[in-house]
Amino acid sequence: MSDDGRHALTLIAFIGSVFSPYYALARRRGGADPSNHCALNVALYGATGKRWSLTERGRGDLHRERSALRIGPSALAWDGSTLSLLIDEVTVPLPSRIRGTVRLHPTALCRYAATLDAEGRHRWRPLAPCARVEVALERPSLRWSGMGYLDSNEGDAPLEDAFVRWSWSRARLRRGTGVLYDVARRRGGPLSLALRFDPSGTVASFAAPPPFDLPRTFWRIGRTTRVDSGQSATVRETLEDGPFYARSLLASHLLGEPVLAMHESLSLDRFAAPWVQILLPFRMPRRS
């Protein structure tokens, strides 16, 4: 998010695009290759309006090295201190170009990792919970800087096999970052994580605040978060409102501070519904 609060950007690089209808179909047929279902998701919010791209590409458009990744015309590279992203994507449903560079400078790298499911097949790592980000886009013409966050998810099985739903949020604190993660698992009972990361990369868990229900989305996806006792949270803006996923900006209260939090709600039961799978290609085109 930009320092002035006017812009926000989310980037997700997928190898094995977990929400892809094409990947889901390949898995049902058996022998799906994750490298044949790759994408760079770009979601840009702010004064220039909302722009979204998620074009899936095949194995011929994937190039991987130890410190670099290219998916089609877009690329990521790590030089030991900075993650640089070269973006060249086309939005949907109305085509327009998103082109430019983003640089993420971690204040420190974090070694924390968590297993999210009972079988240990899904893992989450907040690689750089505290970072500075520089955005320089040519199309649209846009430059800004602000605080950022970098994490990684990896798994050995479809998400919908392990989870019913989850809620996740990341809030900037006066010193560091607070992350809340609530997971409804199909086996092993629920999981709740409440973590505070300081700029040096150290992490400390804290007692999870009480749950707080937020208004449902247009698609009737439930949204919950956790808020300090005696406080409340409001949805400042719903940034993404889909049949199985919502991304929201919350005004909340965490660890004794008023915070602005990026929040996501995911329903895997809804994702797996046949009618949702039919709708997904309109937001996730594939180029082979």
ZATORSE-203399 format. One record per residue: z, y, x of N, C-alpha, C, O, CB in turn. Coordinates in steps of 0.1 Angstrom, whole numbers, padded with zeros to 4 digits, always signed. Glycine has a CB too. Example, Ala and Ser with C-alpha at 12.3 -4.5 7.8 and 13.67 -1.06 7.14 Angstrom:
2
+0078-0057+0132+0078-0045+0123+0078-0033+0132+0085-0033+0142+0090-0045+0113+0071-0022+0128+0071-0011+0137+0079+0000+0129+0080+0011+0134+0057-0006+0141
! end
This chain:
288
+0000-0012+0008+0000+0000+0000+0000+0012+0009+0006+0013+0019+0012+0000-0010-0007+0023+0004-0008+0035+0012+0005+0043+0012+0013+0041+0002-0020+0044+0007+0007+0050+0022+0020+0058+0023+0022+0067+0011+0033+0070+0007+0021+0065+0036+0010+0073+0006+0011+0082-0005+0012+0075-0019+0013+0082-0029+0000+0092-0005+0011+0062-0019+0012+0055-0031+0000+0055-0040+0001+0050-0052+0024+0060-0039-0011+0060-0035-0023+0062-0043-0033+0050-0042-0042+0048-0050-0030+0074-0039-0031+0041-0032-0040+0030-0029-0033+0017-0026-0022+0018-0021-0050+0034-0018-0039+0006-0029-0034-0007-0025-0046-0016-0023-0056-0015-0028-0024-0013-0036-0043-0026-0014-0054-0036-0010-0048-0049-0008-0037-0051-0002-0061-0031+0003-0054-0060-0014-0050-0073-0012-0062-0081-0006-0073-0080-0012-0044-0080-0025-0060-0088+0005-0070-0096+0011-0065-0111+0012-0054-0113+0017-0075-0091+0025-0073-0120+0008-0069-0134+0010-0081-0142+0015-0091-0142+0009-0064-0141-0004-0079-0148+0027-0089-0157+0033-0086-0171+0029-0075-0177+0032-0090-0155+0048-0096-0178+0022-0094-0192+0017-0103-0201+0025-0115-0199+0027-0097-0193+0002-0097-0212+0030-0104-0224+0035-0099-0235+0025-0088-0240+0027-0102-0227+0050-0108-0239+0016-0103-0247+0004-0098-0237-0006-0086-0235-0007-0093-0257+0009-0107-0231-0013-0103-0220-0023-0096-0226-0034-0102-0233-0043-0116-0212-0028-0082-0225-0035-0074-0233-0043-0076-0230-0058-0074-0239-0066-0059-0230-0040-0082-0219-0062-0084-0216-0076-0099-0217-0079-0103-0212-0090-0079-0202-0079-0107-0223-0071-0121-0224-0073-0124-0235-0083-0120-0247-0081-0128-0227-0060-0132-0233-0093-0137-0243-0102-0146-0253-0096-0146-0265-0099-0144-0237-0114-0154-0249-0085-0162-0258-0078-0155-0268-0070-0158-0279-0069-0172-0250-0070-0144-0263-0063-0135-0271-0055-0128-0281-0064-0127-0293-0061-0125-0263-0047-0123-0276-0076-0116-0285-0085-0126-0296-0090-0121-0308-0091-0111-0277-0098-0138-0293-0093-0148-0303-0097-0151-0313-0086-0151-0325-0088-0161-0297-0101-0152-0308-0073-0154-0317-0062-0142-0326-0060-0144-0338-0056-0157-0309-0049-0130-0321-0062-0118-0330-0061-0118-0341-0071-0115-0352-0068-0105-0322-0061-0122-0337-0083-0122-0347-0094-0132-0358-0091-0130-0370-0095-0125-0341-0108-0143-0355-0084-0153-0365-0081-0150-0373-0068-0156-0383-0066-0166-0358-0079-0140-0368-0061-0135-0375-0049-0142-0370-0036-0154-0367-0036-0137-0390-0051-0134-0370-0025-0140-0367-0012-0143-0352-0010-0152-0349-0003-0152-0375-0010-0136-0343-0017-0138-0329-0015-0135-0324-0001-0125-0328+0005-0130-0321-0025-0144-0316+0005-0142-0310+0018-0138-0296+0016-0146-0287+0012-0155-0311+0026-0126-0292+0020-0121-0278+0019-0130-0268+0026-0132-0257+0022-0107-0277+0023-0136-0272+0037-0144-0263+0045-0157-0259+0038-0164-0250+0042-0147-0269+0058-0160-0267+0027-0172-0264+0019-0169-0255+0007-0177-0252-0001-0178-0277+0014-0156-0250+0007-0152-0241-0004-0143-0230+0002-0131-0230+0001-0144-0249-0015-0150-0220+0008-0143-0209+0015-0147-0196+0009-0157-0194+0002-0147-0209+0030-0138-0186+0010-0140-0173+0004-0131-0163+0011-0120-0166+0015-0138-0173-0011-0135-0150+0010-0126-0139+0013-0125-0131+0000-0134-0125-0005-0131-0130+0025-0113-0131-0005-0110-0123-0017-0105-0109-0014-0096-0107-0005-0099-0130-0026-0112-0099-0019-0108-0085-0017-0105-0079-0031-0113-0080-0040-0120-0077-0010-0093-0073-0032-0089-0066-0044-0085-0052-0040-0075-0050-0032-0078-0073-0052-0092-0042-0044-0089-0028-0040-0085-0020-0052-0092-0020-0063-0102-0022-0033-0074-0012-0051-0069-0005-0063-0067+0010-0058-0064+0012-0047-0056-0011-0068-0069+0019-0068-0065+0033-0064-0074+0043-0070-0081+0041-0081-0065+0035-0050-0076+0054-0063-0083+0066-0069-0098+0063-0071-0104+0069-0079-0081+0078-0060-0103+0053-0063-0117+0050-0065-0119+0039-0076-0130+0035-0078-0123+0045-0052-0109+0036-0083-0110+0025-0093-0106+0012-0088-0102+0011-0076-0124+0025-0099-0107+0002-0096-0104-0012-0092-0117-0019-0088-0127-0019-0096-0097-0019-0104-0117-0026-0077-0128-0034-0072-0123-0048-0068-0112-0049-0062-0136-0027-0060-0131-0058-0071-0127-0072-0069-0139-0080-0064-0150-0078-0070-0122-0078-0082-0137-0087-0054-0148-0097-0049-0141-0110-0045-0130-0110-0039-0156-0091-0037-0148-0121-0049-0143-0134-0045-0156-0143-0046-0158-0151-0055-0132-0139-0054-0164-0143-0035-0176-0151-0034-0173-0163-0026-0170-0162-0014-0188-0143-0029-0175-0175-0032-0173-0187-0025-0185-0191-0017-0196-0189-0022-0169-0199-0035-0183-0197-0005-0194-0201+0004-0191-0215+0009-0180-0220+0009-0195-0190+0015-0202-0221+0014-0202-0234+0018-0199-0235+0033-0196-0225+0040-0215-0241+0016-0198-0248+0038-0194-0251+0052-0203-0244+0062-0199-0241+0073-0193-0265+0054-0216-0242+0059-0225-0235+0068-0222-0221+0071-0226-0215+0081-0239-0237+0063-0214-0215+0062-0210-0201+0063-0196-0199+0069-0190-0188+0070-0210-0194+0050-0190-0210+0074-0176-0210+0080-0177-0212+0095-0183-0222+0099-0167-0220+0073-0171-0203+0102-0170-0205+0117-0155-0202+0121-0150-0191+0118-0180-0195+0124-0149-0212+0128-0135-0211+0131-0133-0212+0146-0139-0221+0152-0127-0221+0124-0124-0204+0151-0120-0205+0165-0105-0203+0165-0099-0200+0154-0127-0194+0174-0098-0204+0176-0084-0203+0177-0079-0190+0172-0069-0189+0165-0078-0206+0191-0086-0179+0176-0082-0166+0172-0092-0158+0164-0091-0146+0163-0079-0158+0185-0101-0165+0157-0111-0158+0149-0116-0167+0138-0116-0179+0139-0123-0154+0158-0120-0161+0127-0124-0168+0115-0135-0159+0109-0134-0147+0107-0113-0170+0105-0147-0166+0106-0158-0159+0099-0161-0167+0087-0163-0179+0087-0170-0157+0108-0162-0160+0075-0166-0166+0063-0178-0157+0058-0176-0146+0053-0155-0166+0052-0190-0162+0059-0202-0154+0055-0203-0142+0063-0202-0142+0076-0201-0151+0040-0205-0130+0057-0206-0118+0065-0193-0111+0069-0193-0101+0075-0214-0108+0057-0182-0117+0064-0169-0111+0067-0162-0119+0078-0164-0131+0080-0160-0110+0055-0152-0112+0085-0146-0119+0097-0132-0114+0099-0129-0103+0096-0155-0117+0109-0124-0123+0105-0110-0119+0109-0109-0123+0124-0114-0133+0129-0100-0126+0100-0101-0115+0131-0099-0117+0145-0085-0113+0149-0080-0102+0145-0109-0111+0154-0078-0121+0157-0064-0118+0162-0065-0116+0177-0070-0125+0184-0054-0129+0158-0060-0105+0183-0061-0102+0197-0047-0103+0204-0046-0099+0215-0066-0089+0200-0037-0108+0197-0024-0110+0202-0014-0099+0197-0002-0101+0198-0024-0109+0217-0019-0088+0192-0010-0078+0186-0016-0072+0173-0008-0066+0166-0009-0067+0196-0029-0074+0170-0035-0068+0158-0044-0078+0152-0051-0085+0158-0042-0055+0162-0043-0079+0139-0053-0087+0131-0063-0077+0125-0060-0068+0118-0045-0094+0119-0076-0079+0129-0087-0070+0125-0095-0078+0115-0099-0089+0117-0095-0065+0137-0099-0071+0104-0107-0077+0094-0120-0068+0092-0119-0056+0090-0099-0079+0081-0131-0075+0093-0144-0068+0090-0148-0074+0077-0151-0085+0075-0155-0071+0102-0149-0064+0067-0152-0068+0053-0166-0064+0050-0170-0053+0052-0142-0062+0043-0174-0073+0044-0187-0070+0038-0189-0079+0026-0195-0090+0028-0198-0072+0049-0185-0075+0015-0185-0083+0003-0191-0075-0009-0192-0063-0008-0171-0088-0001-0195-0083-0019-0200-0077-0032-0191-0080-0043-0187-0091-0045-0215-0083-0034-0188-0070-0051-0179-0071-0062-0185-0078-0074-0197-0079-0075-0174-0058-0066-0177-0083-0083-0180-0089-0096-0171-0083-0106-0160-0079-0103-0180-0105-0096-0175-0082-0119-0188-0087-0125-0199-0076-0122-0210-0080-0122-0186-0089-0139-0196-0064-0120-0206-0054-0117-0207-0053-0102-0198-0050-0095-0202-0040-0123-0220-0056-0097-0221-0056-0082-0220-0042-0076-0227-0033-0080-0234-0062-0079-0212-0041-0065-0211-0030-0056-0206-0035-0043-0200-0046-0042-0202-0019-0062-0208-0027-0033-0204-0032-0019-0190-0028-0016-0186-0016-0018-0214-0027-0009-0183-0037-0009-0170-0033-0002-0173-0036+0012-0174-0048+0016-0158-0041-0008-0173-0026+0021-0176-0027+0035-0168-0018+0043-0166-0007+0040-0191-0025+0037-0162-0024+0054-0154-0016+0063-0145-0024+0071-0147-0037+0072-0146-0005+0055-0135-0018+0077-0125-0026+0085-0111-0023+0080-0107-0013+0075-0127-0021+0100-0102-0033+0083-0088-0032+0081-0081-0037+0093-0085-0048+0098-0084-0040+0068-0071-0030+0098-0063-0035+0109-0049-0036+0105-0043-0026+0100-0065-0026+0121-0043-0047+0108-0029-0049+0105-0021-0051+0118-0024-0059+0127-0027-0062+0096-0011-0042+0120-0003-0042+0132+0012-0047+0129+0019-0039+0124-0002-0028+0139+0015-0059+0131+0029-0064+0129+0039-0057+0137+0037-0054+0149+0030-0079+0131+0051-0054+0131+0062-0049+0140+0067-0060+0148+0073-0058+0159+0073-0042+0131+0066-0072+0143+0070-0084+0150+0065-0096+0142+0061-0095+0130+0086-0085+0151+0064-0108+0149+0060-0120+0142+0072-0128+0139+0082-0128+0146+0050-0128+0151+0072-0135+0127+0083-0142+0122+0081-0157+0123+0069-0162+0120+0086-0138+0107+0091-0165+0127+0089-0179+0128+0094-0187+0116+0094-0199+0116+0097-0184+0140+0098-0180+0106+0104-0187+0094+0093-0194+0087+0081-0189+0086+0110-0176+0084+0096-0206+0081+0087-0214+0073+0095-0221+0062+0106-0225+0064+0078-0224+0082+0089-0223+0051+0095-0230+0039+0086-0240+0033+0074-0237+0032+0100-0219+0029+0091-0251+0030+0084-0261+0022+0087-0258+0007+0099-0257+0003+0089-0276+0026+0076-0257-0001+0078-0253-0015+0079-0264-0025+0085-0262-0035+0066-0245-0018+0074-0276-0021+0074-0287-0031+0084-0298-0026+0088-0298-0015+0060-0293-0033+0087-0308-0035+0096-0318-0031+0091-0328-0021+0099-0334-0013+0100-0326-0044+0078-0330-0020+0072-0339-0011+0068-0334+0003+0064-0341+0011+0060-0345-0017+0070-0321+0004+0066-0314+0017+0052-0313+0019+0047-0312+0031+0072-0322+0028+0044-0312+0009+0029-0311+0010+0024-0296+0009+0012-0294+0011+0023-0319-0001+0033-0287+0006+0029-0273+0004+0039-0264+0012+0051-0265+0010+0029-0268-0011+0034-0256+0021+0042-0248+0030+0038-0233+0030+0026-0230+0028+0041-0254+0045+0048-0225+0032+0046-0210+0032+0052-0204+0044+0064-0208+0048+0052-0204+0019+0045-0195+0051+0050-0189+0062+0047-0174+0061+0036-0169+0061+0044-0194+0075+0058-0165+0061+0056-0151+0062+0054-0147+0076+0064-0145+0083+0069-0143+0055+0042-0146+0081+0039-0144+0095+0043-0130+0100+0049-0129+0111+0024-0146+0097+0040-0120+0092+0044-0106+0096+0049-0099+0083+0041-0092+0077+0032-0099+0102+0061-0101+0080+0067-0095+0067+0067-0079+0068+0067-0073+0057+0080-0100+0065+0067-0074+0080+0067-0059+0082+0055-0055+0091+0055-0060+0102+0081-0054+0088+0047-0047+0086+0035-0043+0094+0030-0030+0089+0032-0025+0078+0024-0054+0092+0022-0024+0098+0014-0012+0095+0000-0016+0093-0006-0024+0100+0016-0001+0106-0007-0009+0083-0021-0013+0080-0029+0000+0081-0025+0011+0076-0022-0019+0066-0041-0001+0087-0051+0010+0087-0063+0005+0080-0069-0005+0084-0054+0014+0102-0067+0013+0070-0079+0009+0062-0090+0020+0064-0087+0032+0063-0076+0008+0047-0102+0015+0068-0113+0024+0071-0126+0018+0064-0132+0010+0070-0115+0027+0086-0129+0022+0052-0140+0017+0045-0151+0026+0045-0150+0039+0044-0136+0013+0030-0164+0021+0046-0176+0029+0045-0180+0029+0030-0184+0039+0025-0187+0023+0053-0179+0018+0023-0182+0017+0009-0171+0009+0002-0169-0003+0004-0196+0010+0007-0164+0016-0007-0165+0031-0009-0159+0038+0003-0152+0032+0011-0157+0034-0022-0162+0051+0004-0157+0059+0015-0143+0062+0013-0139+0069+0004-0165+0072+0016-0134+0055+0021-0120+0056+0019-0113+0053+0032-0116+0043+0039-0116+0045+0008-0103+0061+0035-0094+0059+0047-0080+0062+0043-0077+0072+0037-0098+0068+0059-0071+0052+0047-0057+0055+0045-0049+0045+0054-0055+0036+0059-0053+0053+0030-0036+0047+0055-0027+0038+0062-0014+0037+0054-0011+0045+0046-0024+0044+0076-0007+0026+0057+0005+0023+0049+0012+0011+0054+0008+0005+0065+0002+0022+0035+0022+0007+0047+0029-0005+0051+0022-0018+0045+0016-0017+0034+0044-0005+0045+0023-0029+0053+0016-0041+0049+0025-0053+0051+0036-0053+0056+0003-0042+0056+0019-0065+0048+0026-0077+0048+0015-0088+0051+0004-0087+0045+0034-0080+0035+0018-0098+0058+0009-0109+0061+0016-0123+0060+0027-0125+0066+0003-0108+0075+0011-0132+0052+0017-0145+0051+0006-0156+0051-0006-0152+0050+0026-0146+0039+0010-0168+0050+0001-0179+0051+0006-0190+0042+0018-0193+0042-0001-0184+0065-0003-0196+0034+0000-0208+0026-0009-0220+0031-0021-0217+0033-0001-0206+0011-0004-0232+0032-0012-0243+0034-0007-0255+0026+0005-0256+0023-0012-0247+0049-0016-0264+0023-0012-0275+0014-0021-0287+0016-0033-0286+0021-0012-0271+0000-0016-0299+0012-0023-0311+0014-0027-0318+0000-0030-0329+0000-0015-0321+0022-0025-0310-0010-0027-0315-0024-0030-0303-0033-0026-0292-0030-0015-0324-0029-0036-0306-0044-0039-0294-0054-0026-0288-0059-0016-0295-0061-0047-0299-0066-0026-0275-0060-0014-0268-0064-0009-0273-0078+0003-0274-0080-0016-0253-0065-0018-0275-0087-0015-0279-0101-0008-0293-0101-0001-0296-0111-0027-0279-0110-0009-0301-0091-0002-0314-0091+0012-0312-0087+0021-0321-0091-0009-0323-0081+0016-0302-0080+0030-0300-0075+0038-0290-0083+0050-0291-0083+0029-0296-0061+0031-0280-0089+0038-0269-0095+0034-0266-0110+0023-0268-0114+0036-0256-0087+0044-0262-0117+0041-0257-0131+0038-0243-0131+0028-0238-0137+0054-0260-0140+0045-0235-0124+0043-0220-0123+0052-0215-0111+0060-0222-0106+0047-0213-0136+0049-0203-0107+0058-0196-0098+0057-0181-0100+0047-0175-0106+0054-0199-0084+0067-0174-0095+0068-0159-0095+0071-0156-0080+0080-0162-0074+0078-0153-0105+0065-0145-0075+0067-0141-0062+0067-0126-0062+0059-0120-0069+0056-0147-0052+0075-0120-0053+0074-0105-0052+0078-0101-0038+0086-0108-0031+0083-0098-0062+0072-0090-0033+0075-0084-0020+0078-0070-0022+0070-0062-0028+0063-0087-0010+0090-0065-0017+0094-0051-0019+0097-0045-0005+0103-0052+0003+0106-0050-0028+0093-0033-0003+0096-0026+0009+0110-0020+0008+0113-0013-0002+0086-0015+0012+0119-0023+0017+0132-0018+0017+0133-0006+0027+0124-0004+0035+0142-0029+0021+0144+0001+0027+0146+0012+0037+0145+0006+0051+0140+0014+0060+0160+0019+0035+0149-0006+0053+0148-0012+0066+0143-0026+0064+0151-0035+0061+0161-0012+0074+0130-0028+0065+0125-0042+0063+0118-0045+0050+0113-0036+0043+0135-0052+0066+0118-0058+0047+0111-0063+0035+0119-0073+0028+0126-0081+0034+0097-0069+0039+0119-0072+0015+0126-0083+0007+0116-0091-0001+0107-0086-0007+0136-0076-0003+0118-0104-0001+0108-0113-0007+0116-0122-0017+0127-0128-0013+0100-0122+0003+0112-0123-0029+0117-0133-0039+0107-0143-0043+0095-0139-0045+0122-0125-0052+0110-0156-0043+0101-0166-0046+0108-0176-0056+0118-0182-0052+0096-0174-0033+0103-0177-0068+0108-0187-0077+0098-0197-0081+0087-0193-0086+0114-0180-0090+0100-0209-0079+0090-0220-0081+0095-0230-0091+0106-0236-0089+0086-0226-0068+0087-0233-0102+0090-0244-0111+0082-0256-0106+0069-0256-0108+0087-0240-0126+0088-0266-0101+0081-0277-0095+0081-0289-0105+0089-0290-0114+0089-0282-0082+0070-0297-0104+0069-0308-0113+0079-0319-0110+0082-0327-0118+0055-0314-0112+0083-0320-0097+0093-0330-0093+0103-0323-0084+0099-0314-0076+0086-0342-0086+0116-0326-0085+0126-0321-0075+0133-0309-0080+0141-0304-0072+0119-0318-0063+0131-0304-0092+0139-0293-0097+0133-0280-0092+0124-0280-0083+0153-0294-0093+0138-0269-0097+0133-0255-0093+0137-0252-0079+0147-0257-0074+0138-0245-0103+0130-0242-0073+0133-0237-0060+0133-0222-0061+0124-0215-0067+0122-0241-0049+0144-0216-0055+0145-0201-0055+0148-0196-0041+0158-0201-0035+0156-0196-0065+0140-0187-0036+0142-0181-0023+0144-0166-0024+0137-0160-0032+0130-0184-0014+0154-0161-0017+0157-0147-0017+0159-0144-0002+0169-0148+0004+0169-0143-0026+0150-0136+0004+0149-0134+0018+0148-0120+0022+0140-0112+0015+0138-0142+0025+0155-0116+0032+0153-0102+0038+0149-0103+0052+0155-0110+0060+0167-0094+0037+0138-0096+0055+0132-0096+0068+0134-0082+0074+0130-0072+0068+0117-0100+0068+0139-0081+0087+0139-0068+0093+0127-0066+0102+0121-0076+0105+0153-0066+0100+0125-0054+0107+0113-0051+0115+0112-0059+0128+0101-0060+0133+0112-0037+0118+0123-0064+0132+0123-0072+0145+0118-0087+0142+0116-0094+0152+0136-0072+0151+0116-0090+0130+0112-0104+0126+0123-0113+0122+0120-0125+0119+0104-0109+0138+0135-0109+0123+0146-0118+0119+0147-0119+0104+0143-0109+0097+0160-0113+0125+0152-0130+0099+0153-0132+0085+0167-0137+0081+0173-0144+0088+0142-0143+0080+0171-0132+0069+0184-0136+0064+0182-0139+0049+0176-0131+0042+0195-0125+0067+0188-0150+0044+0188-0153+0030+0199-0145+0024+0210-0143+0030+0188-0168+0027+0198-0143+0011+0209-0136+0003+0209-0143-0011+0200-0149-0015+0207-0121+0002+0220-0141-0017+0222-0147-0031+0211-0141-0040+0211-0128-0042+0236-0144-0036+0204-0149-0046+0193-0144-0055+0199-0137-0067+0209-0142-0073+0185-0156-0061+0195-0125-0070+0200-0117-0081+0196-0124-0094+0189-0134-0094+0194-0103-0081+0202-0119-0105+0200-0126-0118+0185-0124-0122+0179-0114-0119+0209-0120-0129+0179-0134-0130+0166-0133-0134+0164-0122-0145+0174-0119-0152+0161-0146-0140+0152-0116-0146+0150-0105-0155+0136-0108-0161+0126-0109-0153+0151-0091-0148+0135-0108-0174+0122-0110-0181+0114-0097-0182+0119-0087-0186+0124-0117-0194+0101-0098-0178+0092-0087-0180+0082-0090-0191+0082-0101-0196+0084-0085-0166+0076-0080-0196+0066-0082-0207+0055-0092-0203+0050-0091-0192+0060-0069-0212+0051-0100-0213+0040-0109-0211+0027-0101-0209+0026-0089-0213+0038-0119-0222+0017-0107-0202+0005-0100-0200-0004-0101-0213-0001-0108-0222-0003-0106-0188-0016-0095-0212-0026-0096-0223-0029-0110-0226-0031-0114-0237-0038-0088-0219-0030-0119-0215-0033-0133-0217-0021-0141-0219-0022-0154-0219-0040-0138-0204-0010-0135-0222+0003-0141-0226+0009-0150-0214+0015-0160-0216+0000-0151-0238+0006-0145-0202+0013-0151-0190+0027-0145-0189+0028-0133-0189+0005-0149-0177+0037-0154-0188+0050-0149-0187+0053-0143-0173+0048-0148-0163+0060-0161-0189+0061-0133-0173+0064-0126-0160+0079-0125-0159+0086-0119-0168+0057-0112-0159+0085-0130-0148+0099-0128-0146+0101-0123-0131+0093-0126-0123+0107-0141-0148+0112-0117-0129+0116-0113-0115+0131-0114-0114+0137-0119-0123+0111-0098-0112+0136-0109-0103+0151-0109-0102+0155-0095-0098+0148-0088-0090+0156-0119-0091+0166-0090-0104+0170-0076-0102+0185-0076-0100+0193-0084-0105+0166-0068-0115+0190-0066-0092+0204-0065-0089+0211-0064-0103+0206-0059-0113+0207-0052-0081+0224-0070-0103+0232-0070-0115+0234-0056-0120+0237-0046-0113+0245-0077-0113+0232-0054-0134+0234-0041-0140+0222-0032-0139+0222-0021-0144+0245-0034-0134+0211-0037-0132+0199-0029-0131+0187-0035-0139+0189-0046-0145+0195-0028-0116+0176-0029-0139+0165-0034-0147+0152-0032-0139+0152-0025-0128+0163-0027-0161+0141-0038-0143+0128-0036-0137+0118-0033-0148+0119-0037-0159+0124-0049-0130+0108-0025-0144+0097-0022-0153+0083-0024-0146+0082-0023-0134+0098-0007-0158+0073-0027-0154+0060-0029-0149+0053-0015-0148+0050-0009-0158+0051-0038-0159+0052-0011-0136+0045+0002-0133+0030+0002-0136+0025+0011-0142+0047+0007-0118+0024-0010-0133+0010-0011-0135+0006-0026-0134+0011-0033-0125+0001-0003-0126-0002-0031-0143-0007-0045-0142-0021-0044-0135-0030-0039-0140-0009-0052-0156-0021-0049-0122-0033-0047-0114-0043-0058-0117-0055-0055-0117-0029-0048-0099-0039-0070-0119-0048-0081-0123-0042-0089-0135-0030-0092-0135-0050-0091-0111-0050-0091-0145-0045-0097-0157-0055-0108-0161-0065-0105-0167-0043-0087-0169-0053-0120-0157-0062-0131-0159-0056-0142-0167-0044-0141-0171-0067-0137-0146-0064-0152-0171-0059-0163-0180-0048-0171-0174-0040-0177-0181-0070-0172-0183-0047-0171-0160-0036-0180-0154-0028-0172-0143-0019-0177-0138-0042-0192-0148-0032-0160-0140-0026-0152-0129-0025-0137-0132-0034-0132-0139-0035-0154-0116-0014-0131-0128-0012-0117-0130-0006-0111-0117+0003-0117-0111-0003-0114-0142-0011-0100-0113-0006-0092-0102-0001-0079-0107-0009-0072-0114-0016-0090-0090+0011-0075-0105+0017-0063-0111+0025-0055-0100+0029-0060-0090+0027-0067-0122+0026-0042-0103+0034-0033-0095+0046-0030-0103+0046-0025-0114+0026-0020-0091+0058-0033-0097+0071-0032-0104+0079-0021-0098+0079-0019-0086+0079-0045-0104+0086-0013-0107+0097-0005-0102+0110-0013-0105+0113-0016-0116+0097+0009-0110+0117-0016-0095+0128-0026-0096+0140-0021-0087+0140-0009-0083+0124-0040-0092+0150-0030-0086+0162-0027-0078+0166-0039-0071+0169-0050-0077+0173-0021-0088+0167-0038-0057+0170-0050-0049+0179-0047-0038+0176-0037-0031+0157-0057-0045+0189-0054-0035+0198-0052-0024+0204-0038-0024+0205-0032-0013+0191-0055-0011+0207-0033-0036+0213-0020-0037+0203-0008-0036+0208+0003-0035+0223-0019-0027+0190-0011-0035+0180+0000-0034+0171+0000-0045+0167-0011-0050+0173-0002-0020+0166+0011-0050+0155+0012-0059+0142+0009-0050+0140+0014-0039+0153+0026-0065+0134+0000-0056+0122-0005-0048+0110-0005-0057+0110-0005-0069+0125-0019-0042+0098-0004-0050+0085-0006-0056+0080-0020-0051+0079-0022-0038+0075+0005-0053+0078-0029-0059+0075-0043-0055+0061-0047-0060+0057-0044-0072+0086-0052-0060+0054-0054-0052+0042-0061-0056+0046-0075-0061+0053-0082-0054+0031-0062-0044+0041-0079-0073+0046-0091-0079+0035-0099-0084+0025-0094-0088+0055-0087-0091+0036-0112-0084+0026-0121-0089+0032-0132-0098+0043-0137-0094+0017-0127-0078+0025-0135-0108+0029-0146-0117+0017-0156-0118+0006-0152-0120+0033-0141-0131+0020-0169-0116+0010-0179-0116+0014-0191-0126+0025-0196-0124+0007-0184-0102+0005-0194-0135+0007-0206-0143-0003-0216-0140-0015-0215-0142+0006-0202-0159+0001-0227-0134-0008-0238-0130-0012-0247-0142-0023-0252-0142-0002-0247-0119-0004-0248-0152-0008-0255-0164-0020-0247-0171-0029-0254-0175+0004-0256-0174-0019-0234-0171-0030-0226-0177-0043-0228-0168-0054-0229-0173-0026-0212-0178-0041-0227-0155-0052-0228-0146-0060-0242-0148-0072-0242-0148-0047-0228-0131-0052-0252-0150-0059-0265-0152-0065-0267-0165-0072-0277-0167-0049-0276-0150-0063-0258-0175-0069-0260-0188-0084-0259-0187-0089-0251-0181-0063-0249-0198-0091-0268-0194-0106-0269-0194-0112-0255-0197-0122-0252-0191-0111-0279-0203-0107-0248-0207-0113-0236-0211-0112-0225-0200-0121-0216-0199-0107-0231-0224-0102-0226-0192-0100-0216-0181-0110-0220-0170-0116-0211-0164-0086-0216-0176-0112-0232-0167-0121-0237-0157-0136-0232-0160-0143-0229-0151-0121-0252-0156-0139-0232-0173-0152-0227-0178-0154-0212-0175-0165-0208-0172-0154-0230-0192-0143-0204-0176-0144-0190-0174-0144-0186-0160-0150-0175-0157-0132-0183-0181-0139-0194-0151-0137-0189-0137-0150-0185-0129-0149-0176-0121-0130-0200-0129-0161-0192-0131-0173-0188-0124-0177-0173-0126-0184-0168-0117-0184-0197-0127-0173-0167-0137-0176-0153-0139-0169-0144-0129-0174-0133-0126-0173-0149-0153-0158-0148-0124-0150-0140-0114-0152-0146-0100-0148-0139-0090-0135-0139-0118-0157-0158-0099-0158-0165-0086-0172-0171-0084-0173-0183-0085-0147-0176-0085-0182-0163-0082-0195-0169-0080-0196-0176-0067-0187-0174-0058-0206-0157-0080-0205-0185-0066-0207-0193-0053-0221-0191-0048-0231-0191-0055-0205-0208-0056-0221-0189-0034-0234-0188-0027-0234-0199-0017-0224-0200-0009-0236-0174-0021-0244-0207-0017-0245-0218-0007-0256-0216+0003-0258-0224+0012-0247-0232-0014
! end
